[in-house]
Amino acid sequence: MPSSKMIPIHTSRLFIDEFVAQDYQRLREIAFHINHNADVRSAEGYCPFYTFQVDKETPNRDIAIRQKVSEFLIKAQREKEQTPRSTYRLAVRLLDGKLIGNVTIDMLPFKEGNKTIYGDLGYFIDPQYGSQGYATEAVKSVVHQFFKQYNRLDITTHPKNKFSQKLIERIGGVQTGYKQSSQYGNHEPRVIFEVHKADFYKNCALNSHYPDMLAVLIKYKQRRGKNV
């Protein structure tokens, strides 16, 4: 899917577009906030975004976090050059342009064993902007774009990440499995969810703003009938 058809994305509070090199400083701040939040809130069910996760006992931890941020932006640049493009690693910004997070989604299905995986969604929001619905708003808007092509979205999350699991459930996700070991982090376990298109629009307010084409046609025909 060409970038022009998916991004930029506008919501009532957010602007979602590509990452640029100038995002490094702000992204580094977010990565430090994420690791600090993991240090002090793990008992509440908060798990850090695995890409930025650095154990607090790691020597030269600050340097390791900065390195992960650089690698993240390098990947974002490479993914923009994919042909056809598979991964959209997108910047989530406030309407004033301030970077507050990310949503990443794979738009091309891939095989994992005998199963076809659709979506492989990931996301994070700066903890300083948490509990304001920004993550849900950003995820909904990107998933809406995904469901223009597919009918099922696959998502995995850490079993201890209660915040992420609640978000997935809010968009219609249902747990379908569990992996004892995964490719994420240090081969950590993952809970497997599926979100089906019909359940997504049933659970999300987006349904009222983005009706499917059949509903549009029905309403159009009804108006036409009244005018005849």
DRENPA-3360 file (N, C-alpha, C; in nm, 2 decimals, always signed):
BEGIN
1 = MPSSKMIP = +0.09/-0.12/+0.00/+0.00/+0.00/+0.00/+0.09/+0.12/+0.00 ~ +0.08/+0.21/-0.10/+0.16/+0.33/-0.10/+0.13/+0.42/+0.02 ~ +0.23/+0.49/+0.06/+0.22/+0.58/+0.18/+0.11/+0.68/+0.16 ~ +0.09/+0.73/+0.04/+0.00/+0.84/+0.01/-0.15/+0.79/+0.04 ~ -0.17/+0.66/+0.04/-0.31/+0.61/+0.06/-0.33/+0.58/+0.21 ~ -0.23/+0.58/+0.29/-0.24/+0.55/+0.43/-0.21/+0.66/+0.52 ~ -0.11/+0.74/+0.49/-0.07/+0.85/+0.58/-0.05/+0.97/+0.50 ~ -0.06/+1.09/+0.56/-0.08/+1.11/+0.71/-0.22/+1.08/+0.75;
9 = IHTSRLFI = -0.24/+1.05/+0.88/-0.37/+1.02/+0.94/-0.40/+1.13/+1.04 ~ -0.52/+1.18/+1.03/-0.57/+1.28/+1.13/-0.68/+1.23/+1.21 ~ -0.67/+1.26/+1.34/-0.78/+1.23/+1.43/-0.82/+1.36/+1.50 ~ -0.91/+1.36/+1.59/-0.95/+1.48/+1.66/-0.84/+1.54/+1.74 ~ -0.74/+1.46/+1.79/-0.64/+1.51/+1.87/-0.50/+1.48/+1.82 ~ -0.48/+1.40/+1.72/-0.35/+1.35/+1.68/-0.33/+1.36/+1.53 ~ -0.20/+1.36/+1.50/-0.15/+1.36/+1.36/-0.05/+1.25/+1.35 ~ -0.07/+1.16/+1.26/+0.02/+1.04/+1.25/+0.08/+1.04/+1.11;
17 = DEFVAQDY = +0.22/+1.04/+1.11/+0.29/+1.04/+0.99/+0.43/+0.97/+1.00 ~ +0.52/+0.99/+0.91/+0.65/+0.92/+0.92/+0.74/+0.98/+1.02 ~ +0.83/+0.90/+1.07/+0.94/+0.95/+1.15/+1.05/+1.02/+1.06 ~ +1.11/+1.12/+1.12/+1.22/+1.19/+1.05/+1.34/+1.19/+1.15 ~ +1.46/+1.23/+1.09/+1.58/+1.23/+1.17/+1.57/+1.32/+1.29 ~ +1.50/+1.43/+1.27/+1.48/+1.53/+1.37/+1.41/+1.48/+1.50 ~ +1.34/+1.37/+1.49/+1.27/+1.31/+1.60/+1.36/+1.25/+1.70 ~ +1.49/+1.24/+1.67/+1.58/+1.16/+1.76/+1.58/+1.21/+1.90;
25 = QRLREIAF = +1.59/+1.34/+1.93/+1.60/+1.39/+2.06/+1.47/+1.36/+2.14 ~ +1.36/+1.39/+2.08/+1.23/+1.37/+2.15/+1.21/+1.22/+2.17 ~ +1.25/+1.14/+2.07/+1.23/+0.99/+2.09/+1.32/+0.94/+2.20 ~ +1.44/+0.99/+2.21/+1.52/+0.95/+2.32/+1.46/+0.98/+2.46 ~ +1.40/+1.10/+2.47/+1.33/+1.13/+2.59/+1.22/+1.03/+2.62 ~ +1.14/+1.00/+2.52/+1.04/+0.90/+2.54/+1.09/+0.76/+2.59 ~ +1.20/+0.72/+2.52/+1.27/+0.59/+2.56/+1.31/+0.59/+2.71 ~ +1.36/+0.70/+2.75/+1.40/+0.71/+2.89/+1.28/+0.71/+2.99;
33 = HINHNADV = +1.17/+0.78/+2.94/+1.05/+0.77/+3.02/+0.99/+0.63/+3.03 ~ +1.00/+0.56/+2.92/+0.95/+0.42/+2.91/+1.02/+0.33/+3.01 ~ +1.16/+0.34/+3.01/+1.24/+0.26/+3.09/+1.22/+0.29/+3.24 ~ +1.21/+0.42/+3.27/+1.18/+0.46/+3.41/+1.05/+0.41/+3.46 ~ +0.95/+0.42/+3.37/+0.82/+0.37/+3.41/+0.82/+0.22/+3.44 ~ +0.90/+0.15/+3.36/+0.91/+0.01/+3.38/+0.97/-0.02/+3.51 ~ +1.07/+0.06/+3.55/+1.14/+0.04/+3.68/+1.05/+0.06/+3.80 ~ +0.95/+0.15/+3.79/+0.87/+0.19/+3.91/+0.73/+0.13/+3.91;
41 = RSAEGYCP = +0.68/+0.09/+3.79/+0.54/+0.05/+3.78/+0.52/-0.10/+3.73 ~ +0.62/-0.18/+3.74/+0.61/-0.31/+3.69/+0.50/-0.39/+3.77 ~ +0.49/-0.36/+3.90/+0.39/-0.43/+3.98/+0.25/-0.40/+3.94 ~ +0.23/-0.29/+3.87/+0.09/-0.25/+3.82/+0.05/-0.32/+3.69 ~ +0.15/-0.39/+3.63/+0.12/-0.45/+3.50/+0.17/-0.37/+3.38 ~ +0.27/-0.28/+3.41/+0.33/-0.20/+3.30/+0.45/-0.27/+3.25 ~ +0.46/-0.30/+3.12/+0.58/-0.35/+3.06/+0.63/-0.25/+2.95 ~ +0.76/-0.24/+2.95/+0.82/-0.14/+2.85/+0.81/-0.19/+2.71;
49 = FYTFQVDK = +0.80/-0.10/+2.62/+0.81/-0.13/+2.47/+0.94/-0.20/+2.45 ~ +0.94/-0.33/+2.41/+1.05/-0.42/+2.41/+1.17/-0.36/+2.33 ~ +1.14/-0.28/+2.22/+1.25/-0.23/+2.14/+1.34/-0.13/+2.22 ~ +1.28/-0.06/+2.32/+1.36/+0.03/+2.40/+1.40/-0.02/+2.53 ~ +1.36/-0.14/+2.56/+1.38/-0.20/+2.70/+1.53/-0.23/+2.72 ~ +1.58/-0.17/+2.83/+1.71/-0.20/+2.88/+1.71/-0.22/+3.03 ~ +1.75/-0.34/+3.07/+1.75/-0.37/+3.21/+1.82/-0.27/+3.30 ~ +1.77/-0.23/+3.41/+1.83/-0.12/+3.49/+1.97/-0.16/+3.55;
57 = ETPNRDIA = +2.00/-0.29/+3.55/+2.13/-0.33/+3.59/+2.24/-0.33/+3.48 ~ +2.19/-0.29/+3.36/+2.29/-0.29/+3.25/+2.39/-0.18/+3.26 ~ +2.52/-0.21/+3.25/+2.63/-0.11/+3.26/+2.60/-0.01/+3.14 ~ +2.63/+0.12/+3.17/+2.61/+0.22/+3.07/+2.47/+0.22/+3.01 ~ +2.37/+0.21/+3.09/+2.24/+0.19/+3.05/+2.19/+0.31/+2.96 ~ +2.23/+0.43/+2.99/+2.19/+0.54/+2.91/+2.24/+0.53/+2.77 ~ +2.36/+0.49/+2.75/+2.42/+0.47/+2.62/+2.34/+0.36/+2.54 ~ +2.31/+0.26/+2.61/+2.24/+0.15/+2.55/+2.10/+0.19/+2.50;
65 = IRQKVSEF = +2.03/+0.28/+2.58/+1.90/+0.33/+2.54/+1.91/+0.42/+2.42 ~ +2.01/+0.50/+2.42/+2.04/+0.59/+2.30/+2.06/+0.51/+2.17 ~ +2.14/+0.40/+2.19/+2.17/+0.32/+2.07/+2.04/+0.25/+2.02 ~ +1.95/+0.21/+2.11/+1.82/+0.15/+2.06/+1.74/+0.25/+1.99 ~ +1.74/+0.38/+2.03/+1.66/+0.48/+1.96/+1.72/+0.50/+1.82 ~ +1.85/+0.51/+1.81/+1.91/+0.52/+1.68/+1.87/+0.41/+1.59 ~ +1.88/+0.29/+1.64/+1.84/+0.17/+1.56/+1.70/+0.18/+1.51 ~ +1.61/+0.22/+1.60/+1.47/+0.24/+1.57/+1.45/+0.33/+1.45;
73 = LIKAQREK = +1.51/+0.44/+1.45/+1.50/+0.54/+1.35/+1.56/+0.49/+1.22 ~ +1.67/+0.42/+1.23/+1.73/+0.36/+1.11/+1.63/+0.26/+1.04 ~ +1.57/+0.18/+1.12/+1.47/+0.08/+1.07/+1.35/+0.15/+1.01 ~ +1.31/+0.26/+1.07/+1.20/+0.34/+1.01/+1.23/+0.39/+0.88 ~ +1.35/+0.44/+0.86/+1.39/+0.49/+0.73/+1.40/+0.38/+0.62 ~ +1.46/+0.26/+0.66/+1.47/+0.15/+0.57/+1.33/+0.10/+0.53 ~ +1.24/+0.10/+0.62/+1.10/+0.05/+0.59/+1.03/+0.14/+0.49 ~ +1.06/+0.27/+0.50/+1.00/+0.36/+0.40/+1.04/+0.33/+0.26;
81 = EQTPRSTY = +1.15/+0.26/+0.24/+1.21/+0.24/+0.11/+1.17/+0.10/+0.06 ~ +1.09/+0.02/+0.14/+1.05/-0.11/+0.10/+0.96/-0.11/-0.03 ~ +0.98/-0.20/-0.12/+0.90/-0.21/-0.24/+0.86/-0.36/-0.26 ~ +0.74/-0.40/-0.24/+0.63/-0.32/-0.19/+0.65/-0.30/-0.04 ~ +0.59/-0.19/+0.01/+0.61/-0.16/+0.15/+0.53/-0.25/+0.24 ~ +0.59/-0.31/+0.34/+0.53/-0.40/+0.43/+0.50/-0.32/+0.57 ~ +0.61/-0.27/+0.63/+0.60/-0.22/+0.76/+0.58/-0.07/+0.76 ~ +0.48/-0.02/+0.84/+0.46/+0.12/+0.86/+0.49/+0.15/+1.01;
89 = RLAVRLLD = +0.61/+0.21/+1.03/+0.65/+0.25/+1.17/+0.62/+0.40/+1.18 ~ +0.51/+0.43/+1.24/+0.45/+0.56/+1.23/+0.47/+0.65/+1.36 ~ +0.49/+0.77/+1.34/+0.50/+0.87/+1.45/+0.37/+0.92/+1.49 ~ +0.34/+0.92/+1.62/+0.21/+0.97/+1.67/+0.24/+1.11/+1.73 ~ +0.18/+1.21/+1.68/+0.21/+1.35/+1.73/+0.08/+1.42/+1.77 ~ +0.09/+1.51/+1.86/-0.02/+1.60/+1.90/-0.04/+1.69/+1.78 ~ -0.15/+1.77/+1.78/-0.17/+1.85/+1.67/-0.08/+1.97/+1.65 ~ +0.00/+2.00/+1.76/+0.10/+2.10/+1.75/+0.24/+2.05/+1.70;
97 = GKLIGNVT = +0.24/+1.92/+1.67/+0.35/+1.85/+1.61/+0.44/+1.78/+1.71 ~ +0.41/+1.79/+1.84/+0.50/+1.72/+1.94/+0.48/+1.57/+1.93 ~ +0.59/+1.50/+1.92/+0.60/+1.35/+1.91/+0.56/+1.30/+2.05 ~ +0.47/+1.20/+2.06/+0.43/+1.14/+2.18/+0.43/+0.99/+2.18 ~ +0.45/+0.93/+2.06/+0.45/+0.78/+2.05/+0.46/+0.73/+1.91 ~ +0.42/+0.60/+1.90/+0.44/+0.53/+1.78/+0.33/+0.42/+1.77 ~ +0.29/+0.39/+1.64/+0.21/+0.27/+1.61/+0.29/+0.21/+1.49 ~ +0.32/+0.08/+1.50/+0.38/+0.01/+1.39/+0.29/-0.11/+1.35;
105 = IDMLPFKE = +0.27/-0.12/+1.22/+0.19/-0.23/+1.17/+0.24/-0.29/+1.04 ~ +0.24/-0.42/+1.02/+0.28/-0.48/+0.90/+0.16/-0.50/+0.81 ~ +0.17/-0.44/+0.69/+0.05/-0.44/+0.60/+0.05/-0.56/+0.50 ~ +0.16/-0.64/+0.50/+0.16/-0.75/+0.41/+0.17/-0.88/+0.50 ~ +0.08/-0.97/+0.47/+0.07/-1.10/+0.55/+0.21/-1.17/+0.54 ~ +0.24/-1.25/+0.65/+0.36/-1.33/+0.64/+0.33/-1.47/+0.71 ~ +0.41/-1.56/+0.67/+0.39/-1.70/+0.73/+0.47/-1.72/+0.85 ~ +0.41/-1.78/+0.95/+0.47/-1.83/+1.07/+0.43/-1.97/+1.10;
113 = GNKTIYGD = +0.52/-2.06/+1.06/+0.48/-2.20/+1.06/+0.37/-2.23/+0.95 ~ +0.26/-2.29/+0.99/+0.15/-2.31/+0.90/+0.05/-2.20/+0.90 ~ +0.07/-2.10/+0.98/-0.03/-2.00/+0.99/+0.01/-1.87/+0.92 ~ -0.09/-1.80/+0.86/-0.07/-1.67/+0.80/-0.10/-1.56/+0.90 ~ +0.00/-1.47/+0.93/-0.01/-1.37/+1.03/-0.05/-1.24/+0.96 ~ -0.15/-1.17/+1.01/-0.20/-1.05/+0.95/-0.18/-0.94/+1.05 ~ -0.10/-0.84/+1.02/-0.10/-0.72/+1.10/+0.02/-0.70/+1.19 ~ +0.05/-0.79/+1.29/+0.16/-0.78/+1.38/+0.18/-0.64/+1.43;
121 = LGYFIDPQ = +0.08/-0.59/+1.50/+0.07/-0.45/+1.55/+0.16/-0.43/+1.68 ~ +0.22/-0.31/+1.68/+0.29/-0.27/+1.80/+0.27/-0.12/+1.82 ~ +0.29/-0.07/+1.95/+0.26/+0.07/+1.98/+0.32/+0.11/+2.11 ~ +0.35/+0.24/+2.13/+0.38/+0.29/+2.26/+0.35/+0.44/+2.26 ~ +0.32/+0.49/+2.38/+0.29/+0.63/+2.41/+0.38/+0.67/+2.52 ~ +0.44/+0.79/+2.51/+0.52/+0.85/+2.62/+0.44/+0.84/+2.75 ~ +0.49/+0.77/+2.86/+0.42/+0.76/+2.98/+0.37/+0.89/+3.04 ~ +0.44/+1.00/+3.00/+0.39/+1.13/+3.05/+0.26/+1.17/+2.99;
129 = YGSQGYAT = +0.22/+1.10/+2.88/+0.10/+1.13/+2.81/+0.00/+1.01/+2.83 ~ +0.03/+0.92/+2.92/-0.05/+0.81/+2.94/-0.19/+0.84/+3.01 ~ -0.28/+0.74/+3.01/-0.41/+0.75/+3.07/-0.49/+0.86/+3.02 ~ -0.47/+0.91/+2.89/-0.55/+1.01/+2.83/-0.62/+0.96/+2.70 ~ -0.60/+0.83/+2.67/-0.67/+0.77/+2.56/-0.59/+0.79/+2.43 ~ -0.47/+0.84/+2.43/-0.40/+0.86/+2.31/-0.36/+0.73/+2.24 ~ -0.32/+0.63/+2.31/-0.28/+0.51/+2.25/-0.40/+0.44/+2.18 ~ -0.51/+0.44/+2.25/-0.63/+0.38/+2.19/-0.67/+0.46/+2.06;
137 = EAVKSVVH = -0.67/+0.59/+2.07/-0.70/+0.67/+1.95/-0.61/+0.65/+1.83 ~ -0.48/+0.64/+1.86/-0.38/+0.62/+1.75/-0.40/+0.48/+1.69 ~ -0.41/+0.38/+1.78/-0.43/+0.24/+1.73/-0.55/+0.22/+1.65 ~ -0.66/+0.28/+1.70/-0.79/+0.27/+1.62/-0.77/+0.33/+1.48 ~ -0.71/+0.44/+1.47/-0.70/+0.51/+1.34/-0.61/+0.43/+1.24 ~ -0.51/+0.37/+1.29/-0.42/+0.29/+1.21/-0.49/+0.16/+1.17 ~ -0.55/+0.09/+1.27/-0.62/-0.03/+1.24/-0.74/-0.01/+1.14 ~ -0.80/+0.10/+1.15/-0.90/+0.13/+1.05/-0.85/+0.13/+0.91;
145 = QFFKQYNR = -0.73/+0.18/+0.89/-0.66/+0.18/+0.76/-0.63/+0.03/+0.72 ~ -0.59/-0.05/+0.82/-0.55/-0.19/+0.79/-0.68/-0.26/+0.74 ~ -0.79/-0.24/+0.80/-0.91/-0.31/+0.77/-0.97/-0.27/+0.64 ~ -0.91/-0.17/+0.57/-0.95/-0.14/+0.43/-0.91/-0.25/+0.34 ~ -0.81/-0.33/+0.38/-0.75/-0.44/+0.30/-0.78/-0.58/+0.36 ~ -0.79/-0.60/+0.49/-0.80/-0.73/+0.55/-0.91/-0.74/+0.65 ~ -0.94/-0.86/+0.68/-1.06/-0.89/+0.77/-1.02/-0.94/+0.91 ~ -0.89/-0.96/+0.93/-0.84/-1.01/+1.06/-0.70/-0.95/+1.09;
153 = LDITTHPK = -0.69/-0.91/+1.21/-0.56/-0.85/+1.26/-0.51/-0.94/+1.38 ~ -0.38/-0.97/+1.37/-0.32/-1.05/+1.47/-0.23/-0.96/+1.56 ~ -0.24/-0.98/+1.69/-0.16/-0.90/+1.78/-0.10/-0.99/+1.89 ~ +0.02/-0.97/+1.93/+0.07/-1.04/+2.05/+0.12/-0.93/+2.15 ~ +0.11/-0.97/+2.28/+0.16/-0.88/+2.39/+0.21/-0.97/+2.50 ~ +0.29/-0.90/+2.58/+0.35/-0.97/+2.70/+0.24/-1.01/+2.80 ~ +0.24/-1.13/+2.85/+0.13/-1.17/+2.94/+0.12/-1.08/+3.07 ~ +0.23/-1.01/+3.11/+0.22/-0.92/+3.22/+0.17/-0.78/+3.19;
161 = NKFSQKLI = +0.16/-0.76/+3.06/+0.13/-0.62/+3.01/-0.02/-0.60/+3.01 ~ -0.08/-0.57/+3.13/-0.22/-0.56/+3.14/-0.28/-0.44/+3.07 ~ -0.20/-0.34/+3.06/-0.25/-0.22/+2.99/-0.27/-0.24/+2.84 ~ -0.17/-0.31/+2.78/-0.18/-0.34/+2.64/-0.30/-0.44/+2.61 ~ -0.32/-0.54/+2.70/-0.42/-0.63/+2.68/-0.56/-0.57/+2.69 ~ -0.58/-0.47/+2.78/-0.70/-0.40/+2.79/-0.73/-0.32/+2.66 ~ -0.62/-0.26/+2.61/-0.64/-0.18/+2.48/-0.68/-0.27/+2.37 ~ -0.62/-0.39/+2.36/-0.66/-0.48/+2.25/-0.80/-0.53/+2.27;
169 = ERIGGVQT = -0.84/-0.55/+2.39/-0.98/-0.59/+2.41/-1.08/-0.48/+2.37 ~ -1.04/-0.35/+2.40/-1.12/-0.24/+2.37/-1.15/-0.23/+2.22 ~ -1.06/-0.27/+2.13/-1.08/-0.27/+1.99/-1.14/-0.40/+1.93 ~ -1.18/-0.48/+2.02/-1.25/-0.61/+1.98/-1.17/-0.73/+1.98 ~ -1.05/-0.72/+2.04/-0.96/-0.84/+2.04/-1.00/-0.95/+2.13 ~ -0.97/-1.07/+2.09/-1.01/-1.19/+2.17/-0.88/-1.28/+2.17 ~ -0.85/-1.32/+2.29/-0.73/-1.41/+2.31/-0.75/-1.54/+2.24 ~ -0.65/-1.59/+2.16/-0.67/-1.71/+2.09/-0.55/-1.81/+2.12;
177 = GYKQSSQY = -0.45/-1.76/+2.19/-0.34/-1.85/+2.21/-0.23/-1.79/+2.30 ~ -0.12/-1.87/+2.32/-0.02/-1.83/+2.41/+0.11/-1.89/+2.36 ~ +0.22/-1.81/+2.35/+0.35/-1.86/+2.31/+0.44/-1.86/+2.44 ~ +0.50/-1.97/+2.47/+0.60/-1.97/+2.58/+0.72/-1.90/+2.55 ~ +0.76/-1.89/+2.42/+0.88/-1.82/+2.38/+0.85/-1.75/+2.24 ~ +0.90/-1.63/+2.22/+0.87/-1.56/+2.10/+1.00/-1.49/+2.05 ~ +0.99/-1.43/+1.93/+1.11/-1.36/+1.88/+1.13/-1.22/+1.94 ~ +1.04/-1.18/+2.03/+1.05/-1.05/+2.09/+1.14/-1.05/+2.22;
185 = GNHEPRVI = +1.20/-0.93/+2.24/+1.28/-0.92/+2.36/+1.38/-1.03/+2.38 ~ +1.39/-1.09/+2.49/+1.48/-1.20/+2.52/+1.40/-1.33/+2.51 ~ +1.33/-1.35/+2.39/+1.25/-1.47/+2.37/+1.14/-1.48/+2.48 ~ +1.08/-1.37/+2.51/+0.98/-1.37/+2.62/+0.85/-1.43/+2.57 ~ +0.76/-1.48/+2.66/+0.63/-1.53/+2.62/+0.54/-1.42/+2.57 ~ +0.44/-1.46/+2.49/+0.35/-1.37/+2.44/+0.21/-1.43/+2.44 ~ +0.11/-1.34/+2.47/-0.03/-1.38/+2.46/-0.08/-1.34/+2.32 ~ -0.15/-1.43/+2.25/-0.19/-1.40/+2.11/-0.34/-1.36/+2.11;
193 = FEVHKADF = -0.36/-1.25/+2.04/-0.50/-1.20/+2.02/-0.53/-1.20/+1.87 ~ -0.66/-1.21/+1.84/-0.71/-1.18/+1.70/-0.82/-1.07/+1.71 ~ -0.82/-0.98/+1.62/-0.92/-0.88/+1.61/-0.98/-0.90/+1.47 ~ -1.11/-0.93/+1.47/-1.18/-0.94/+1.34/-1.25/-0.81/+1.30 ~ -1.26/-0.78/+1.17/-1.30/-0.65/+1.12/-1.44/-0.62/+1.18 ~ -1.53/-0.71/+1.18/-1.67/-0.68/+1.23/-1.67/-0.65/+1.38 ~ -1.58/-0.72/+1.46/-1.58/-0.69/+1.60/-1.51/-0.55/+1.63 ~ -1.41/-0.52/+1.54/-1.35/-0.39/+1.56/-1.45/-0.28/+1.54;
201 = YKNCALNS = -1.53/-0.28/+1.44/-1.62/-0.17/+1.41/-1.74/-0.18/+1.51 ~ -1.77/-0.29/+1.56/-1.87/-0.30/+1.66/-1.83/-0.24/+1.80 ~ -1.70/-0.25/+1.83/-1.65/-0.20/+1.95/-1.60/-0.06/+1.95 ~ -1.57/-0.01/+1.83/-1.50/+0.12/+1.82/-1.60/+0.23/+1.77 ~ -1.58/+0.35/+1.83/-1.66/+0.47/+1.79/-1.63/+0.50/+1.64 ~ -1.52/+0.45/+1.59/-1.49/+0.48/+1.45/-1.61/+0.44/+1.36 ~ -1.68/+0.34/+1.41/-1.79/+0.28/+1.33/-1.89/+0.39/+1.28 ~ -1.91/+0.49/+1.36/-2.01/+0.59/+1.33/-1.95/+0.70/+1.23;
209 = HYPDMLAV = -1.81/+0.70/+1.22/-1.75/+0.80/+1.14/-1.70/+0.74/+1.01 ~ -1.68/+0.60/+1.00/-1.63/+0.54/+0.89/-1.72/+0.42/+0.85 ~ -1.85/+0.44/+0.81/-1.94/+0.33/+0.78/-1.88/+0.26/+0.65 ~ -1.91/+0.13/+0.64/-1.86/+0.06/+0.53/-1.94/+0.10/+0.40 ~ -1.89/+0.06/+0.29/-1.95/+0.10/+0.16/-2.09/+0.05/+0.14 ~ -2.12/-0.07/+0.20/-2.26/-0.12/+0.18/-2.36/-0.03/+0.25 ~ -2.32/+0.01/+0.37/-2.41/+0.10/+0.45/-2.43/+0.23/+0.37 ~ -2.32/+0.28/+0.32/-2.33/+0.41/+0.24/-2.43/+0.39/+0.12;
217 = LIKYKQRR = -2.42/+0.28/+0.05/-2.50/+0.26/-0.07/-2.65/+0.24/-0.03 ~ -2.67/+0.17/+0.09/-2.81/+0.16/+0.13/-2.87/+0.29/+0.16 ~ -2.80/+0.38/+0.24/-2.85/+0.51/+0.27/-2.87/+0.59/+0.14 ~ -2.78/+0.58/+0.05/-2.79/+0.65/-0.08/-2.92/+0.61/-0.15 ~ -2.95/+0.48/-0.16/-3.07/+0.43/-0.23/-3.19/+0.48/-0.15 ~ -3.19/+0.48/-0.02/-3.31/+0.52/+0.06/-3.34/+0.67/+0.03 ~ -3.23/+0.75/+0.02/-3.26/+0.89/-0.01/-3.31/+0.91/-0.15 ~ -3.26/+0.83/-0.24/-3.30/+0.84/-0.38/-3.45/+0.80/-0.39;
225 = GKNV = -3.49/+0.69/-0.31/-3.63/+0.65/-0.32/-3.73/+0.75/-0.27 ~ -3.68/+0.83/-0.16/-3.77/+0.93/-0.11/-3.78/+1.05/-0.20 ~ -3.68/+1.07/-0.29/-3.68/+1.19/-0.38/-3.76/+1.16/-0.51 ~ -3.79/+1.03/-0.53/-3.86/+1.00/-0.66/-4.00/+1.04/-0.65;
% end
